[in-house]
Amino acid sequence: MNVIIYLLPLALGLGLIGLFAFLWALKSGQYGDVDGAALRVLSDDDLEK
C-alpha cells in the first residue's frame, strides 16, 4: 500500500508532462500541415529526367 504513495504522484506528473508537451506541440505548429508530408512522399522530385 505504501507504493501507491510513490506511484500515484509519479503517474500524475508524467501525465501532466505529456499533456504540456502535446499542448506545446499544438501551439508551436507541429500539426499545422498534416497533408504536406503525405504528399511529399508521393512526389518524384529526386528522379533524374
Secondary structure by P-SEA (a helix, b strand, c coil): ccccccaaaaaaaaaaaaaaaaaaaaaaccccccaaaaaaaaccccccc
